[in-house]
Each structure stands twice: as C-alpha cells, then as structure tokens.
C-alpha cells in the first residue's frame, strides 16, 4: 500500500498548512452545485479516467454527494464490467435489517457499479490492517479463517455466443483470452467439415493452447480470474463416439503426465437462441458453414459434458439481453453470488475411464 493514491473530489486540506491546500475546496451548497455543473462539462475527466483504469476503495464518502453519484454513474455506463468497492459506515449493525442491507447493496451495484461493504469502526480498522499485510502473512490469515484467496471463473458457450466480447469488459480483473497464441484459421470451420489431417492439426494446437492457459492459471495465487473457454470445450465440437479418445488426448496434453491438473473454477455458460447465434457467426466470420444445427448440437454437448458437475454450472440466458446487460449479469455472479467451483478434471477422468465409447 506504499504506492496507493488517495484522492478527494471535494478538495484537500493538508495537516501541515504550509504544504498548501487544493485550488478548489467545496464547503457550501452552491459550491456543490457548481461542482456538479463542472463535472458535466468534463472538468472531472481526470477522475473519471482514473475510475476506468483502476479498482478503487471508496471510504469516508457519502452517496448523497450528487457529483460523486454523477461520476460513478458515468463510469458505470461507460464501463459496465468495471466495479469498485464502497465502504458504507454503520455505527450499529443491529439497527438495520438484512433486507435493507440487501436492497442498498443491490441498488449501489446496479446503479453505480459498487460492491458495498457495510462496516463499523472495528471492521474498518481490520480492513485497513488487511490491505497492508504482506502476501505470505495474508495467505496465513486466509488459511486460518478458511476463506478462499483465489476465485476462478470460466466463461463459455457456443461459437458466437458473445463470451469474448463479454470478457473484454472486465478490465479490472485478471483475464485469460480465448487463445494465448494467434488463432488457428481452421477453427473457423465446423469440426464435421475438417479432414482427418486438419482434425489432427486442430487437436494438437488446442492441446498446446489449453496446457499453456492452465499452466499460467495455476501460477496465480490470489484474486479474481476470468477465463475465455474451459479446457473441456473441445468435447463439445467432437462426436460423442470420439469423446473417450478426446478426453484421453486432453488429459495427456493438459496434465503433461500428471504434472498439472485442470484448475477448479465456476463455469458460466452463456446460452442463446441458436438461430441468432448462427446468423451472428455467419456475418462475423463471413462463412455459411456454421448453422443453427451446429450451435444446437454444441449446447447439447455442453449439457452432456458438464452433467457430472451440474451443480457447478451457472447458465445465463442471453437471447433477450444487450451485451451490457449480459456483462452486468455475469458481474453479479462473480461479485455478489456464492462462489461454486467445480472439478473440471473430474469430467475428463470420468469420460476417459468409461468402459466403452459413447453413442
């Protein structure tokens, strides 16, 4: 925390007056009104830019401040996947009900992209101590409290469902793009239209990509990470009769002889109208190869592949939602709902150890 930035939008009075105060200090109601007008004309563009590039902890502030609300709303509209933390001071937690807390938290989340922390004086002191801890000490504290340090979310769905676009809005989180290397051109063709030679080339490339992503993910120790596609996704492009051999291939290539297991995480499945998605793919990739039948088959395979870990799958129906609404729904799963990681490698083990090929 030695390099942290503390900023107050209404001005700053130093402890030692010789150091000089802010040029503009807001004290009166008319000054607040002038400040709001100035924010609308771009006077606070620097602060707005700062909010878009950093994850901020807002403390000692009131959401009754119209200027602050205006800036936060602007930031939330421009960056729907970017969230900040807001400390709401509560002197006596017994004087406010859980329903009230839930309503305030939901309102702040939806309107201002704020994750609200309701803290009393002692809680704020503890928070201040925690954010200054060294990594190894923080790790020990988390183990003692039996809480997670690392949260992993896999964003998946059929080709053209919008997962890559959705992921691009989460700039304040650690993210893994769909492919670590330049995308292979053959991926634009449906699996059933590839030759035997092309399938092998695609499989070899996919094995390397998912190993590289999983290895990088395994080295992350804390924080929230969102990944485009799960290592199980190649199964959804593969005929059921070949799943056992594909699971064996993925297991061998991703784990490298058992060195790496697929990192556990919660799977968020973007599900949409197959006709709409197929049309989007045809326009984007300028190809007629992908049809609604292909998209429908992929979703059937997702359901079958993830069946052993069904409780770890969260489905988001995107058909009637704009991209910003999809982003907000995914953000709510990540920031407000309970974390439900699933054992992805367990699926490969089950399929790989099945007695016969599926039909």
N, C-alpha and C positions, 0 to 999 in steps of 0.2 A: 504493500500500500504506500510505499515511499514515493511513488511516482503518480499518485492519484491526483485528479483535478477536482477542486471544489469551486462551484460556480453558483452565485446567487443572482437571479434575474432582476431583483429589485434594488441592487446596489450593495456596496460593501463598505463597512466602517472598520478599519484596522484596529487592533488592540493598541498599537503604538501610533498615535495620530500623526506623528512626523512622517510616517510611511505614505500618507496620502490616501484619501478615500476615492470611491468611484466618481466619475464625472457626473453621473445622474443617479440620485438616490430618491427612491419613491417612498414618501411618507403619507401624503394626503390622498383623498378620494379622487380629486381632479387629476393628480399625477398618475394614478392608476388608470384613469380613463384615457389620458394622453398616451400612456404606455401601450394600451390595447390598440389604439389607432395606429401607433408607430409599428406595432407587430404586424398589422395588416398590410402596411406599406413596405414590409421587408426589412425593417430596422433590426429585427432579431434573427436574421437569416443565418448568422454565425451559430447561434444556439440551436436553431433548427437543424443545421448541418451536423452539429455535434451529436444531437439526438439520433440522427440517422446513421452515424458511424460508430457509435459506442453503446454499450449497455450501461445504463445509469442507475444508481441507487438514489432515489429522491427521498430526502429526510429533512424534517423541520419545515416542510412546506404544507400549504393548505390548498385543496382543490376548490376552495371558494375564490381563489385568485383567478379572475377571468382571463388575464393574459396568459397565465400558465396553462389553463384549460384550452385556450385557443391554440397555443403552440403544440400541446400534446395531441390535440385532435388533428391538427395539420400533419403532424408526424405520423399518426396512426393511419391517416388516409393515404399518405404517400407511400408508407412502408407497412403494409398490413401484417407482415410476418415478424416485425421487429418489436420486441417488448422490453419494458423497463420495470424496475422494482420500486414500489412506493410504500414507505413506512407510514402507516396510519396510527398515530399515537392514541392509545386508550388508557386512561388513568385507572379505570376499574372495569375489568372484563366481565364482571358479574352483572353490570348494568346494561348490557347489550346482548340480545338473543342471538342464537346461531343463525336463525332465519335472516335477521338484519345483517349480520356479517356476510352471509352468503349473497344477499341482494347487493350489498355495496361492492363486494368483490366482483360479482358478475358485471355490474354496471361499469366499474372502472376498467375492467378487462375489455368489454365490448366497445366502449366509447373512446378510451384513451390509451389502449394497449398497455395497461398497467397490471402488474401482478402485485396485489395488495397484501402487505404483511401487517397484521394487527398486533402491535407490540406495546407493552407497558414499559416503564422506566428500566426495570431489571432486564427485560428482553432486549432493549436497545443496547444496553451495556454489553450483554452477551454477544449480540450481533457484531458490535464494534471489536470485541476481542477475537471473534472467529475470523473475520476478514483480514486480520493481521497475522494469523498463525502461519508458520512455515508449513510447507507441503507435508513433510513427514509427521509433524505434530497434528495437523488437520486429519491426516489419514488415521492416526491413532484414536482421535476423538470420534471419528465416524464409526470405527470398529467397535468402540466402547458403547456408543449409542445405538449400534446395529442399524445404521442407515446407509443407503447407497451413496456412493460418490460419483458413479458413472451411470448415465442414462442413455440407452441406445434405441433409436427408432429407425426401423426400415420402412421406407415409403415405396410401395409397389403397386402394380396394376398392369393392365394390358397395354400394348403399344398404343401411344396416342391418348392415354387417359389423363395426361396433364401433370404427372408426378415430377418431371424435370422442371417444368415451369413453377410448380408449387415450391419445390426445394429452393429455387433461386431467390425466393422472398425471405428465407431465413438467414439473413446475412450476419446476425449477431450470434449464431450458433456454429459449432463445428459441423461442417457438411462434407460428404463424400459424393462426388458427381457419379453419373452412371458408369463411366469408363475412365480409368486412370490414364489410358493412352488414347490416341486418336481412334475414333470409331471405325470399325471394320465395315467396308462398303457392303459386304454380303449380308449384314444384319438387316438390310432394307428388304430382303426377300423372305417370304414366309418359309418356315422350316420344311414344309412338304414340297416346296419347289426347288430345293437345293439338291445338287447331285451328291453322290457318295463322297467324292473328293472335296466338294465345298462344305459338306457337313463336318468332315474331319477338321478342315481348316478353321471353321467356326468354333467347334468344340475345343480345339487346342487353344485358340485365342481366348475364349471365355474362361477356361480353366486358369490361365495365367492372370487374367484380369481380376477374377474373384479371389484368387490367392493373394494378389497384391493388395486389394482393398481390405481383406480380412486381416492380413498381417499388419497393415497400418492401423486398423481399428483396434487391434489387440494391444498396441503400444500406448493407447490413450488411457490415462488413469482416472480422470475425473471430468465432470461437466456433461453437457447435453450434446449428443451427436446424432445427426440425421443422415441416413444413407439412401441414395437412389438405387433401388432394387435389392432384393435379398439373394444370397447365393443359391437359393432353391429355384429361382426364376427360370433357369434353363429347362427344368422339368415341364413347365407349362407350355413350352414350344415343342415338346417331344411326344411322339405317340406313346400311349400307355404301355404298349408291348415292349418298349425300349427303356422303361423307367428304371428297371433294376440295373441294367448296364450303365445308364446315365448316372445313377446315384453312386455306383462304384467309381465311375470316372471322376465325378465331382469330389467325392471323398478323398480319392488318391491325390488329386491335383490341389485341392484347397488345404488339406491337412498335411501334405508332404510327409507321408509316412507316420502320421500321428503327432507331428510336432505342433500343429495348430488345429484347434477346434473352432468351428464357426462361433463367433461371439454372439452370446444371447442378446435378445432385444425384442422390443414390442413391434409387431408388424401392423402397419396402417395400410389397408387395401383401398385404393381409390376405384370405385365401381361406377360405371356409367352406362348409358344407352349404347348398345353395340353398333347400331346404325350410325349414330352421331360420331362415335369414335372412329369407325371405319372411314367415314367421309373426311374426318379431320386428317387421318393418316394419308389418304389419297391426295389431299390438297398439299399437305406439308412435304411429303416425300415424292410427289408427282409420280405415283405408281398406282396401278389398279390391282396389284397383287393381293393386298390385304382387303378382305371382305368382312362383312358383319359376321359371317360364319366363322372366320378365323378368330375374331375378337371373342365371340361367344364361347368357342372351344377353349380359349385361354382361360376365361373365367371359370369354366367347368373344371379345368385342370388345377386352378388355384384352390378351389373348394376341396378337391380330392387330395392335393398335395399337403395342404395345411390341416387336414382333418385330425391327425394325431395331436395337434397343438391348437385346437379350435378356440380354446379359451384365451389364447394369446393374440388373436386376430381382432383388429378393430376395423370395421368397414365404414367407409364414408361414401355415401351415395351422392355423386356429383352432377347428375343429369340436369337438375333444375337450379344449379348454383353457378354464380360467376366465379372467375378464378380467385378474386379477392375473398369471396365467401368460402371457397374451398380452403384457402390459406388460413382463414380465421378458425375454421372447424378443426383443421389439423393442429393449429397452435393451441386450441383449447384442450385437445387430447394430451399434448405434450406438457403444457404448463399447469393445467388445473385438475386433470383426471388422474386417478391412481395409476402408477406405473406397473404394467403387467408383462414382463419379459417372458419369452418362450425359448425352449431349447430347439433351435433350428437344426443343429447337427443330429438331434434325435430322429428327425424325419428321414434324413439320409440313411441312418443306421437301420431304421425300420424297413425301408424300401430295399436297401442293399441286402438285408438278411432274410427277406421274404423267400419262400421256398420255390416259387416259380414266377415267371413273368406275368405281369398283369394283362388283362384282356380288355 
